[in-house]
Amino acid sequence: MLYRGDEVAQRYAHSLARAMRWMQSMPPEQIGALERVFQQVFREYRHMAPIVRRLYGEMESRYMVPFEYRPQRGA
């Protein structure tokens, strides 16, 4: 499911970058570039979430779109 994949991917991306810095396995510039790619992917996912909701409806998309990406109503 999309939401589980995203949830895991965000944690993995941050952990990977932190470990690469700690182990000095890549030049810092490459690690920074990789982090920017991860951020762009997660940003695109946030933009995609409303489209998925429009296509599949509120009830069906709740299993695809993570809670933090869904707009909150009536707070």
Secondary structure, DSSP 4 states (H G I P E B T S, - for coil): -HHHHHHHHHHHHHHHHHHHHHHT-S-HHHHHHHHHHHHHHHHHHHHHHHHHHHHHHHHHHTTTS-GGGSPP---
